[in-house]
Amino acid sequence: MSRGVRRILRTALLVLCAACGGSGDDAIGGDSQDQTAGETLPLREVSGLAMRDGRFVAVGDRSSTVVTFALKDGKLSGVAEHTPLPEAGSGGSQYEAVAFDGKGNVVVMAETGAIAVLDADCAKVIASSTIDWTSANPLVDGQVEDNSLGEGLVVLDETHVLVALEKRPSAIVELGPKGDAPRGFSPGARASSAFSPPSELVALAAWKVDDAHAPDLSELTIGPDGALWALSQQGNTIVRFERTLRPGEARARVTDHVNLPSDLEGVEGLAFDGDRPVVARDRSATKKNVFVLDPIAL
C-alpha cells in the first residue's frame, strides 16, 4: 500500500461515539492508529465477505471457490480454499454475497438468484433455493435491474434474509417464503438457527436507500453494534443505517458514513473483526484485495 493511502486512511476512517446519533449528511472522524497494510486472498475478484467467531469467508464473482481465513495481528492466517460449488462457466460464478447462519453454515448467493447453503466446513452443499427477483418490483415501484441484484446478504432466521439491491433503485429487501409476513430488522437481529430455506424465496418488504453517501450498495452486514452497515462502491463509503427497519416503512435512512480514501477503490466486501472494519475489493489477485481498517469506537 502506498504511503499516501496509509496517510489518508489514518485521517479518513471514523471513530464513532456510543452516544452519537449521527447524520447521513456528516462524516464522523477522528484520530486513529496505524493502518494495517493490504493482504491478498486467492480470489481474482472478491465480491462478498463475512465473519463469525473470528472465522472469515470470502467469495468472488469469477470463481466458484470459497475461501476461509482468520486474522492474526491484522495479517491473513489459515487461508484455505474450498470447492463445494459447481464449476463456474465462461460468464463467471456470479457469486456476489456470502453470510453465516446461526449454526456457522455458510450461505452463498449469486446474482442470478441461486442460493447455496454449505456446511460449516464448506465441504458440501446441504440446502439450496432460488430467488424470484421479479417479486421485488412492486415493492420498489419499478423493475429491478438484472445486473444490480443481490450485492449483500444477512441471514435473519431459518427462512428469512435481507439482501441489498445495488442501484436503480438501491434498496434493502427482505426475502422469505411466499405468504410469510415480513419481520423487518432490529438491533442484534442475528440468526440463532440454521438457514433452511424453501425451494423459492420471494420479496416480502423493501426499504429504499436514497442518500448521497450511498449512491449504490455493494455489501450488507451486521456491525458489532448490532446495526446494519453497508458499502457503497460508487460512493467509496461505509455507511450505517438507522437501527430499526419496520415493515411498512418505505426507506432505510443512513445515519453515519465514512469516506474511504480514493486509492482504495472497488470495494465490494465488508465484515468486522471486533471493532475493526475489514474491506475487500473487486480487483485482480495480483493486487492487494483485503484491508483491515482502524478500530471504530462504538
C-alpha positions as CSV (number, residue, x, y, z in Angstrom):
1,M,0.0,0.0,0.0
2,S,1.3,3.5,-0.9
3,R,2.4,5.9,1.8
4,G,-0.3,8.2,0.6
5,V,-3.0,5.6,1.2
6,R,-1.7,5.0,4.7
7,R,-1.8,8.7,5.5
8,I,-5.3,9.1,4.1
9,L,-6.6,6.0,5.9
10,R,-5.3,7.4,9.3
11,T,-7.2,10.6,8.8
12,A,-10.3,9.4,7.0
13,L,-11.5,6.5,9.0
14,L,-14.2,7.1,11.5
15,V,-14.2,6.9,15.3
16,L,-17.8,6.7,16.5
17,C,-19.0,7.6,19.9
18,A,-21.5,5.4,21.5
19,A,-23.8,8.3,22.2
20,C,-23.7,9.9,18.8
21,G,-27.0,9.8,16.9
22,G,-25.2,10.7,13.6
23,S,-26.5,12.1,10.4
24,G,-26.3,10.9,6.8
25,D,-25.0,14.4,6.0
26,D,-21.9,14.5,8.2
27,A,-18.9,12.1,8.2
28,I,-17.7,11.1,11.7
29,G,-14.0,11.1,12.0
30,G,-11.1,11.3,14.5
31,D,-7.6,10.2,15.1
32,S,-6.8,6.6,14.5
33,Q,-3.9,4.2,14.9
34,D,-1.6,3.0,12.2
35,Q,-3.3,1.4,9.3
36,T,-2.7,-2.3,8.5
37,A,-1.3,-2.9,5.0
38,G,-3.4,-4.8,2.5
39,E,-3.3,-8.5,2.1
40,T,-4.1,-10.8,-0.9
41,L,-6.7,-13.5,-1.0
42,P,-6.5,-16.2,-3.7
43,L,-9.6,-14.8,-5.4
44,R,-9.5,-12.9,-8.7
45,E,-12.4,-10.7,-7.7
46,V,-13.6,-10.6,-4.1
47,S,-17.3,-9.8,-4.2
48,G,-18.5,-10.9,-0.7
49,L,-17.1,-11.2,2.8
50,A,-18.5,-12.4,6.1
51,M,-17.2,-13.2,9.6
52,R,-18.4,-15.3,12.5
53,D,-16.5,-16.1,15.7
54,G,-13.2,-15.0,14.2
55,R,-13.6,-17.0,11.0
56,F,-13.9,-15.2,7.7
57,V,-15.3,-16.4,4.5
58,A,-15.0,-14.8,1.0
59,V,-16.4,-15.4,-2.4
60,G,-15.8,-14.0,-5.8
61,D,-18.0,-13.4,-8.9
62,R,-15.5,-15.0,-11.3
63,S,-14.7,-18.2,-9.4
64,S,-16.8,-20.9,-7.6
65,T,-14.0,-21.2,-5.0
66,V,-14.9,-20.3,-1.4
67,V,-12.0,-19.0,0.7
68,T,-11.9,-19.1,4.5
69,F,-9.3,-17.4,6.7
70,A,-8.5,-15.8,10.0
71,L,-6.7,-12.6,11.0
72,K,-3.8,-12.6,13.4
73,D,-2.4,-9.2,14.2
74,G,-4.1,-7.8,11.1
75,K,-2.5,-10.4,8.8
76,L,-4.1,-13.3,7.0
77,S,-3.8,-16.7,8.7
78,G,-5.0,-20.2,7.9
79,V,-6.1,-19.4,4.4
80,A,-8.0,-22.3,2.8
81,E,-9.7,-22.8,-0.5
82,H,-12.9,-24.9,-0.8
83,T,-14.7,-26.1,-3.9
84,P,-18.1,-27.5,-3.0
85,L,-19.9,-25.4,-5.6
86,P,-20.4,-26.2,-9.3
87,E,-17.5,-25.0,-11.5
88,A,-18.0,-21.5,-12.9
89,G,-18.8,-21.2,-16.6
90,S,-17.4,-18.7,-19.1
91,G,-19.5,-15.9,-17.6
92,G,-18.1,-16.5,-14.1
93,S,-19.9,-17.7,-11.0
94,Q,-21.8,-14.5,-10.3
95,Y,-21.5,-15.2,-6.6
96,E,-22.0,-11.7,-5.1
97,A,-22.7,-12.3,-1.4
98,V,-21.9,-14.6,1.5
99,A,-23.1,-14.8,5.1
100,F,-23.1,-17.2,8.1
101,D,-26.3,-18.6,9.5
102,G,-26.8,-19.1,13.3
103,K,-25.1,-22.5,13.3
104,G,-22.0,-21.5,11.4
105,N,-23.1,-22.8,8.0
106,V,-22.1,-20.7,5.0
107,V,-24.8,-19.2,2.8
108,V,-23.7,-18.1,-0.7
109,M,-25.9,-16.0,-3.0
110,A,-25.5,-15.5,-6.8
111,E,-26.8,-12.5,-8.7
112,T,-28.8,-15.0,-10.8
113,G,-30.9,-15.7,-7.7
114,A,-29.3,-19.1,-6.8
115,I,-28.7,-19.6,-3.1
116,A,-26.5,-22.5,-1.7
117,V,-26.1,-23.4,1.9
118,L,-22.8,-25.0,2.7
119,D,-21.9,-27.0,5.8
120,A,-19.7,-25.3,8.4
121,D,-16.6,-26.9,6.8
122,C,-17.5,-25.6,3.3
123,A,-17.2,-29.2,2.2
124,K,-20.7,-29.8,0.7
125,V,-24.0,-28.1,-0.3
126,I,-26.6,-29.0,2.3
127,A,-29.5,-26.9,1.0
128,S,-30.4,-24.7,-1.9
129,S,-33.0,-22.2,-3.0
130,T,-33.8,-19.6,-5.8
131,I,-34.9,-16.0,-5.5
132,D,-37.8,-14.7,-7.5
133,W,-36.4,-11.2,-8.2
134,T,-39.5,-10.1,-10.0
135,S,-41.4,-10.2,-6.8
136,A,-39.5,-7.2,-5.6
137,N,-40.7,-5.0,-8.5
138,P,-44.0,-3.8,-6.9
139,L,-42.2,-3.1,-3.6
140,V,-39.7,-0.7,-5.2
141,D,-42.1,0.9,-7.6
142,G,-40.2,-0.2,-10.7
143,Q,-38.3,-3.1,-12.2
144,V,-35.1,-4.3,-10.6
145,E,-32.1,-4.4,-12.9
146,D,-30.7,-7.8,-13.8
147,N,-27.1,-6.7,-13.1
148,S,-27.9,-5.0,-9.8
149,L,-29.2,-7.8,-7.7
150,G,-28.1,-9.4,-4.5
151,E,-25.0,-7.4,-3.6
152,G,-25.2,-8.2,0.1
153,L,-26.7,-10.8,2.4
154,V,-27.8,-11.0,6.1
155,V,-29.5,-14.2,7.4
156,L,-32.3,-13.3,9.8
157,D,-33.7,-16.7,10.8
158,E,-34.5,-20.2,9.4
159,T,-36.1,-18.8,6.2
160,H,-35.8,-15.1,6.1
161,V,-32.8,-13.0,4.8
162,L,-32.0,-9.4,4.0
163,V,-30.4,-8.6,0.6
164,A,-29.1,-5.4,-0.9
165,L,-30.2,-4.3,-4.4
166,E,-27.2,-2.4,-5.9
167,K,-28.8,0.5,-7.8
168,R,-31.8,1.9,-9.7
169,P,-33.1,1.6,-7.1
170,S,-30.7,0.9,-4.2
171,A,-32.7,-0.9,-1.5
172,I,-32.7,-3.4,1.3
173,V,-35.1,-6.2,0.6
174,E,-36.4,-8.9,3.0
175,L,-36.9,-12.3,1.3
176,G,-38.8,-15.2,2.7
177,P,-41.3,-17.9,1.9
178,K,-44.3,-16.8,-0.2
179,G,-47.2,-15.9,2.2
180,D,-45.0,-15.1,5.2
181,A,-45.2,-11.8,7.0
182,P,-42.0,-9.7,6.9
183,R,-40.2,-9.4,10.2
184,G,-38.1,-6.3,9.5
185,F,-34.8,-5.7,11.3
186,S,-34.0,-4.6,14.8
187,P,-30.6,-4.3,16.6
188,G,-28.9,-7.6,17.2
189,A,-31.3,-9.5,14.9
190,R,-28.7,-12.2,14.2
191,A,-29.8,-15.7,13.2
192,S,-29.5,-18.2,16.0
193,S,-30.6,-21.2,14.0
194,A,-29.6,-22.9,10.8
195,F,-30.9,-21.4,7.5
196,S,-33.2,-23.9,5.8
197,P,-35.0,-22.1,3.0
198,P,-37.9,-23.4,0.9
199,S,-37.3,-24.0,-2.8
200,E,-38.1,-20.4,-3.6
201,L,-37.8,-17.1,-1.8
202,V,-39.9,-14.0,-2.6
203,A,-39.7,-10.4,-1.6
204,L,-41.7,-9.6,1.5
205,A,-40.7,-6.0,2.2
206,A,-38.3,-3.4,0.8
207,W,-36.7,-0.2,2.1
208,K,-35.3,2.1,-0.5
209,V,-31.9,3.8,0.1
210,D,-31.8,7.4,-1.2
211,D,-28.7,9.1,0.2
212,A,-25.8,10.9,-1.5
213,H,-23.3,8.9,0.5
214,A,-24.7,5.6,-0.7
215,P,-25.4,6.0,-4.5
216,D,-25.2,2.3,-4.7
217,L,-24.9,-0.7,-2.3
218,S,-22.2,-3.3,-2.8
219,E,-22.3,-5.1,0.6
220,L,-24.6,-5.5,3.6
221,T,-23.7,-6.8,7.1
222,I,-24.4,-6.5,10.8
223,G,-21.8,-4.5,12.7
224,P,-20.5,-5.1,16.2
225,D,-23.1,-2.5,17.4
226,G,-25.9,-4.7,16.1
227,A,-26.8,-2.2,13.4
228,L,-26.9,-2.7,9.6
229,W,-23.8,-1.5,7.8
230,A,-23.2,-1.3,4.0
231,L,-20.5,-0.5,1.5
232,S,-21.1,1.8,-1.5
233,Q,-18.7,1.2,-4.3
234,Q,-19.7,4.3,-6.3
235,G,-19.6,6.5,-3.1
236,N,-16.4,4.8,-1.8
237,T,-18.0,4.9,1.6
238,I,-19.0,2.7,4.5
239,V,-22.5,3.7,5.8
240,R,-24.5,2.8,8.9
241,F,-28.3,2.6,8.8
242,E,-30.9,3.5,11.3
243,R,-31.1,0.8,13.9
244,T,-34.6,-0.5,13.1
245,L,-36.3,-1.3,9.8
246,R,-40.1,-1.7,10.2
247,P,-42.3,-3.5,7.8
248,G,-44.5,-0.8,6.1
249,E,-41.8,1.8,6.1
250,A,-40.6,3.0,2.7
251,R,-36.9,3.9,3.3
252,A,-33.8,2.9,5.2
253,R,-32.1,6.0,6.5
254,V,-28.3,6.4,6.5
255,T,-27.3,7.8,9.9
256,D,-23.5,7.8,9.6
257,H,-20.9,7.4,6.9
258,V,-17.1,7.4,6.4
259,N,-15.3,8.3,3.2
260,L,-12.7,5.7,2.2
261,P,-9.5,7.0,0.5
262,S,-9.7,7.4,-3.2
263,D,-6.8,4.9,-3.7
264,L,-9.0,2.2,-2.1
265,E,-11.4,1.9,-4.9
266,G,-13.6,-1.0,-6.0
267,V,-14.8,-2.1,-2.5
268,E,-17.3,-4.9,-2.5
269,G,-16.9,-6.8,0.7
270,L,-17.3,-5.7,4.3
271,A,-17.1,-7.5,7.6
272,F,-15.9,-6.7,11.1
273,D,-13.1,-8.1,13.2
274,G,-14.4,-6.8,16.6
275,D,-14.4,-3.1,16.1
276,R,-12.1,-3.1,13.1
277,P,-13.8,-3.0,9.7
278,V,-12.4,-5.4,7.1
279,V,-13.0,-4.4,3.5
280,A,-12.3,-6.4,0.3
281,R,-12.2,-5.1,-3.2
282,D,-13.1,-6.4,-6.7
283,R,-9.6,-6.5,-8.2
284,S,-7.1,-8.9,-9.6
285,A,-5.5,-11.4,-7.2
286,T,-2.1,-9.9,-8.2
287,K,-3.0,-6.8,-6.2
288,K,-3.9,-6.4,-2.5
289,N,-7.6,-7.1,-2.1
290,V,-8.2,-7.2,1.7
291,F,-7.6,-4.3,4.1
292,V,-8.0,-4.2,7.8
293,L,-9.0,-0.7,8.8
294,D,-8.6,1.2,12.1
295,P,-10.9,0.4,15.0
296,I,-14.3,2.1,15.4
297,A,-15.1,3.3,18.9
298,L,-18.7,2.2,19.3
